């Protein structure tokens, strides 16, 4: 960990200069918004890697962020020539987001444990030292990849349901977003499969898994609750209905991903048809 009583003030300045909300800045540096809040509030210390991502995303020098007398952990930093290279060729959106996007793609293609840091570095056209600078360990990379998928999923849901005609249409839109049709949807589902395996063995991944599914089920339950109040859905326990529906989505998506593209009864369209039929049979008011 790295601590300086003035670091939080400098990070606040970087966020203000970026002209975005604190939550959006957390998304850009692939950091849990609550961790960013606690670090700014003084109840948690920024890690060296988090400060590296903040500096990269904010376009400031890491030395300035740490202060003239700040701590420098050389093991967590790339060599000076590598650092200069990073500043010269950093992609749009910043190196941290590029690393995470490529990690998601590679996990989806090969599985997390088959992806090497060298593979990610090659995909990003950078050095392994630069990868470790932003994300010191494999667990950091997996957490960042999952968090990016979560943020992308949340943003797409918000955009998709904004113009829904009613709550029934809103639920249909939420279901459509879960169908693994596009390459990105398939990538995210494949990352979820790795997350489930890691969550069963890792406390940290388990917490991330639990937090995401709590939010996801709450979203679905809220839609069902509003639909019941509007008379669109029949009376039911919203939380129980959301649990059953989200579990069915997970199970069907797993079958789609595990089946050949032309397997009868196991394609994206079949998954969508089954989910809509389930909603009509169990929720829709007739």
N, C-alpha and C positions, 0 to 999 in steps of 0.2 A: 504494500500500500504506500501511497505518497500523500503527504499532508503538508499544507501550508495554510496559515490562517487567511491569506489573501487570495488563495487559488479560487475559492468560490466566487469572489468578486470579479476575477478575471473571466471565469466561465460565464457569469451573468452578462458581462460585456460582450463576449463572443456571441451569445444567444441574441442579445439585443441588436448587435450589428448584423446578424443574419436576417433579422426582420421576420422571424417566425415565432410561433408559440413554443413554450418549453416542451410540450408533448411532441410537436413536430420535430424539434431539434433532437429529442431523444430517439425518434424514429430514424433520423438521418445518421446518427452515430450508433445505431443498433444497440440501444441501452434501455433497460426497463425504466419507464418514466418514474416509477416510485423510487428507484435507486438514485436517479438524477435529482429528484426532489430532496431526498434525504441527504445526499452529498452537498447540495447547495444549502440545506438547512443546518448543516453541521453535525448531524447524527450519524453520518457515514462518511468514510474517506473515499476519494476517487482512487481507482487503481491506476498504475502507470499506463496500462493499455487503454483505459478509458480516456485519459488525458491525451494520449497520442491520437485517438480518433477525434476528440474534440478539436485538437489543434489542426489536424488534417482537414476536417470538414469546415472549420471556421476560417481556414486559410491564414492561420497565425503560426508563429514560431513556437515550438514546444518549450524552448528555453524561456521565452517570455511568459508563457502560461505558468510555468513552474516558479518564475521569479529568478532574479539574477543569482540568488544563492540557493535555488531549488535543488531538490534531490534529482540525481541522474542515475538511473539504473542501466548501466551499459549492456547488461545481459538482455534487457527488454527493448533495446534500441537497435536499429540497423546501423551498419558502419556509416561513417560520415559520407563517403561517396554514394552509398545506397540511399541515404536520406536526401541527398541533393537530387538524385535521380527521381525519387518519389515526387518531390516538389515539381520537377520539370515535366513529368509525364502523367501526373495524376489525372484520371479520367473524369468525365462529367459526373457529378454526384459524389465525387471523392473516392479515394481508394477503399475505405472500409465497406461502403455499399457494393463496390465492384467485387471485393473479396467474398462478401456474403452471397451475392447473386450467383457467382461462379461455384461457390460451395454447394448451394442448393441444387444447381444443375448437375454437378458431379455426384452428389449424394443420390439424386434421383436415378442417375444412369448406372451407378456402381454399388451403392450402399455406403453408409457412412464409414464403416470399418475398412472398406477397400479403397477409400480416398486418402492419398498421402498429401502432406503439406506441399511436397514438390509438384504434385499435380495441380493444386490450386495456384501455386506461384506461376507455373507455366501457363495456365489459362488466363491469368491476369498480366502476363508478360512482366513479371517482377521477380524479386528474390524471396527465398524462404525466410530470410531475416526480416523482410518487410511484412510478411504474413504474421510472424511471431511478434513483431512490434505492435501490431493492432490487436491480435488475438493470440495470447501466449500459448494456449493449449488446445487440444482437440475438443475438450468439453466446452471451451469458450466458443469455438467455431460452431459446434452443434447447437448450442443455446442461441447464438446469434442467428444462425440459419432458420431455426424454428421461430424465433421472435420476428424475423423479417416476414416469414410466411404468415404468421398471425396478423401482423400489421397490414400486410397486403390484403389478406382475407377480410379484415374488418373494414378497410377502406372501400373495397369492392362492394361489400354488403350495403354500406351506407349509401354509395352512389346508385346501386341497383334498385333499392327499395324506395328511393326518394320520390319517384313518380308512380308508385303503385296505386292502382285504382281503389283498392280497399284492402282490408287485412287479409282476406283470402288470397288476393293477388300478391300481397307482400310475402306470405308464406310460400307461395309458388315460386316467387323470385328467389327466395332464400334457398329453396330446394334446388333450383336450376344452377345456382352458383356452386353447389356441392357435386355436381355431375362431372366426372373427370373426362371432359371432352377435349379441351385445348391442351397443348404441351405444358403450359404453365400450371393448369389445374392438375394434370397428371404428376408433374414434378412435386407439387405441394403435397399431394396425397402420398407419394412415395416417401417424402420426408416425414410425414405423419407416421408411416409404418415404422421407420427407424426410431422415431420418438417414442412410440408405444413400447418398443423393445427396450430402449434405454430407460424409460420411466419405470419399468418393472425392476430395474437394478440400481437406479441412481436416485438418491433423495432429491438432488437439485433438479434433475429432469422430471421427476415425479411432481414436484411443486409447479413447474412450468406447465406440465400437462394438465394438472388439476385446475390451475388458474384459467387456462384457455378454455377448457371444457365447461367450467363454471360460467364463464362469460357467454359462451356459445349457447348453452342450454337456457341461460337467463334470457338471451335475445329471443330464442324460439318461444319460450314460455310467455314472454311479454306480448308477442304477436298473438298467440293463442288466447291469452287472457282478454286482450282487446277485442278479438273476434267474437268471443263468447258474449262480451258486454254489448256488442253491436248486433248480435243475433246471427252473425255469419257462421259461427261454429256452435255446435250443440254444447250443453253444459258438461264440463269435465274438469279434472284437476289439472291445471296448466303445467305444473312442474312434472307430474307423472307423464302427461302426454308428450312433453318436450323430451323427457328422458327416453321414452320408447321410440319417438321419431328419430332423434339423433343417433340412437344405437342402431336403428335400421339403416340409416344413411351410411354409417361406418361399415356395417356388415356388407351391404350391397356394393359399396365402393371397393372394398377389399376383393370381392369376387370379380368385379370388372377389371381391376388391375392384375389379378392373378390369372385371368383367362386370355386365350388367344383373341385377337381383334375380331375374328369372324366366328367366334364360338356362339352357338345359338342360345338365346336367353340370357346372355351374360355381357351385353354391351351397354354403353351409356344410355341408349334409348330405352333399353329394357329396364335399367335402373330407374330412369325418370318415370316411366309408365307405372312401375311398381309402387313408387313413392306417392305419386298422385292418386293411385287407386287406394292406397292405405289411408291417405288423408280424407278422401271422399267417403270411405267406409267407416272411419272412426271419428272424424271431426266435423265434416261439412254438414251444415243444417239442411235438411231436405223438406 
